[in-house]
Amino acid sequence: MRALLLGLLCLFLWTTVARYIYVTKLRPCQPVVAPVAPIESNRLTTLHLFDGNAPILEGYEQFAFNNNSTIPTITDDNKRYLDGVAAYLENNPDKNLEILGYYRPSEAELHEGRFENLGLARANKLMELLAERGVAPDRVYTDYKVGEEELLHPVDFKIFSNSPETFDNADERLSRASYSFDNMVFSDANFESSSAVFTPSEAFLYWADSVKVYLTEYPDKALTIIGHTDKTGPTQYNQNLGIERAQAAKKFFEDNGVTSTIRINSKGENQPIATNSTKEGRQKNRRVNFIIK
């Protein structure tokens, strides 16, 4: 019995010493990790979504775009906002969405691809993110506007009904422009006031190259060009000016080897997409609409 107790005592002492040696000498040191505080966003939480006067989403973080970039830096809050927009459109099939993208004054001369400015390109990037969430692109209209240099508020979202037109105080009714490949609008710097001289922008040239390739591959497709004007001058004069602008754009394609059917039309001053009370608005209204069918 005495021998058994002595053996147990030795075993206890051995396990105690062995544990001490493992803990203090053999086990790798584990660094002490301080708790990481959550990163606080410095973005304004002023992003919202209204259907008329009814708030749908409120108090979300604004999206953010670096200088000269059209790729948004997305936070989890931004993702929740986009999820909310997509869910609302899914539950309200009679509603559509307008995304207004802004660009900095220092970015005024920049463009990306077929988009004439970074504001429009930014709006279309967000449209693509909504498309990933199941929102059909034909339910989203994009537009653009110059913003502040800080660009703390780079995009606006607005719900509207299925009607493609909306009222405006300065013009009887404003139409929404389309910026898809097969229904494209170009306005900035393409036409001077009261002029049918077509001065294509770099964005237009980029898009036109793709159109030429497309029409070569699909010779059964036709191109329709619709000329538009601002409200400067008499109505009939503007109707004729719209035709002349469409003809000038048609000649551009023909001179560049496009042999597909090209039709022309004019809406004159009758479908403004911006107010005619400002220089910037009148320039947007001096435009051509290209439709491929």
N, C-alpha and C positions, 0 to 999 in steps of 0.2 A: 504493500500500500504506500509505504514511504517512497519507494522507487517510482511509483506511478505519479505521485504528487511532484517529485523532483523533475520528472520528465515533462510534465505539463508546464511547470515554471520555466524550464529551459525553452520550451517551444514558444511561450508567450514572449520571453525576452528576445528570442531570435526574430520573431515576426515584427516586434516593435522596432528593433534596430534596422531590419531590412526595409521597413516602410519609410523610416527616417532617411535612409540612404537614397531611396528611389525619389522621394519628394524633393530633397534638397540638392542631390548631386546628379542623378541620372535623367529625370524627366526634363524635356526641353522647357525653357522659360516661356511662359505665355505673356505676351505684352498686354499691358493694361490699356484698353480702348475706351477713350472718353465718349460718352454719348454724343451723337451728332445731332445738332439742332436742325430742324427743318429749314430749308432755304425759303426765305420770304420773298415773294415777287414784289417788285416795285411798280408793276403796271397798274394803270387805273382800272378800277372795277366798275366801269360805266357802260360796258357792252350790254345791249338789251335787244329785245325783239318785240315789236308791237304788231298787232293786227288791228288797224285803225287806231282807236284809243285804248284798246284792251291789251294790257301787258301779258306777254307769253313767257318771256325769259327776262330776268333783270339781275343786275349786280354781278355780272361775269367779267373776268379779266379781258382787257383788250388784247387783240393779236399784236404781234410785233414783227417788223421787217427791218433788217439791217440796211444801211445806206447802199443804194444801187442794187438791191437784191429783191427778188420776187418770191423767195422761199420764206414762208412764215416760220418763226420759232414757236413751236407749239407747246403749251403747258397742259397739264391734266385738266385744268379748268376750261381751257379752249376746247379740248376734246369733248368735255361734258356739254359745252354750249352747242357744238356741232351735232352731237347726238340729240340734243333737245330740238334743234331746228329740223333735223331729219324726221324725228318722231312726230312733230307737229304737222309737217307736210304729208306724212304718210296717213295721219288720221284726218286730214282735211284735203281731200283730192281736188276740191274746187279752188284751192289757193295756190299761188305761185310766190316766188321769192325774187327780190331784187338785191344785188350786192353792189355797193358803191365802193370802189377802191380809190384811195388817195395816193398821190405822189408828192415828194418834196419839191419845192421850187428849184433846188439844185439838181434835181433829176429830170427837169423838163425836157431835155434834149435826148433822153435815153429811151430805148424801146427794147422789147424782147420778142423775138420771133415775129409773128404776124400782128402782134399787139402794138399799137402806136405809142403807148406810154406805159410806165410801170404801174400806174394806178389800175389800168384795165387788166394788165397781166396779173396783178395781185388778186383782183377780184376773181379772175378765172382760176387761179390756183386754189382758192377756197371753194369754188364750184366743183373742182376735181375732188377735193376732200369730201364734199357732200355726196358726190357721185359714188364714192367708195362706200358710203353709208346707205346707198340705195335710192338717192334722189335723182330722178331723170334730168339730164341737162336741159331739156326743152321746157322745164318748169322753173329754170333759173335765168334771170336776165342780169347782165353785168353792165356797169357804167363806171365813169371815172371823174375825178375832180382833183384840182391842186389843193394840197393841204398845207400845214405848217411845217417848218423845217424839222422840228422835234418829232413829228409824226407820232404823237402819243395816241392818236385816234385814227388808225389807218384804214378802217373799213366800217361801213354801215350796212345793216341788214334790215329789210322791210318786207312785210307780207302784203300781198295785194290779191285781188280776185283774178279769175281767169281772163278777164278783159285785158288785151295788150296795151291799153291806153290809160292814162291818168290825167286828171285835171291839174292845171297850173295857173297861178294868178296872172302871170305875164303873157301867157299864150292860151288860147281857148282850150287847146288839148295837146298834150305831148305824147308822142309815140315812143316806144322802147326799141332801141337798136339791137340788132343781133350781131354777135361776134364769133359765130361758129364757122368752121371751114367752108361749108356749103351755103352759108347765108351771112355774108360778111359785110361790114360797113367800114369805110375809111373816110375820115373827114379832116383830121388835123393837117394843115399846111398843104393840102392837095389842090385847093382852089382859093384864089384871092377873091375878094368881094367883086361881084359883077363880072367875073371872068370865067371863061370856059377853058382856059389854058390848064392842062392837067400836069401837075408837078408831083409825080408819085414819091411818096416817102419811102424810106428804107424798109419799113414794116410792110408796105404794100408790095415792094419788089420781092421780098422774101416769100410772101403769100402767093404772088403771081407765078413764081417759079414752080411752086407745088401744084397750082391749078393747071399749068401747061402740061405737066407730067400726068396729072389725073385725067385731063380731057383726052390726052393721047391714048391712055389705057382704056378709056371708056368713051369711044367716039359717038355713042348714042346719046350722051349727055349734052345739054345745051346750057349756055350761060346767058342770064338775063341781067342787064345793067340798068339801074334806075337812078336817074339824076335828081338831086334835091338842092334847094336853095334856102337862104334866109329870107326874111320878109322885106329886105331892102328893095324898093322899086315896085312897079305895078305887078299885079297878079299874072297877067298874060305874059309879060316880059319874063317873069320868073319861071313860068311854065316852059317857055321856049329855051331859057337858059339851062333848065334841067336837062332838056333833050340834048343840047350842045355839049354839056358835061358828060352825059352818057356816051355820046358819039366820040368824044375825045378819049374816054377810057376804052371804048371798043377798038379804036384805031391803035391804041397801045398794044392790045392783045394781038391784033392782026399783024402789026409790024414785028411782033416777036414770035410769029410763026404759028399761032393758034388757028386752026382751020375748022374747029367745031362751030355749030350754029351759035351766033351771038345776037340776041334781041335787045332792043333799047326801049326805055320808057322814061317818063318824067312825072314826078309828083309836085314839082315846083316848090312852093312855100307851104304846101298843105299838110305836111307831116313833120313838124319840127320835133327834134329829140331834146332840145334845150331851149331856154328862154332866148328870145330875140332882143331882149332889153340890155344885154351885155355883149361886149366884143367877143368874149370867150364862147358864149352861147351861139352867137351868129356863126362863128367859125365851125362849131360842131354841126350846125345845120347845113353848111355848104359841103355836101358829101355825096358819095356814090355808094349804092347798095348792090352787091353782087350775089346773085342767087344761082346755084348750080342744081339743075334737075334733069 
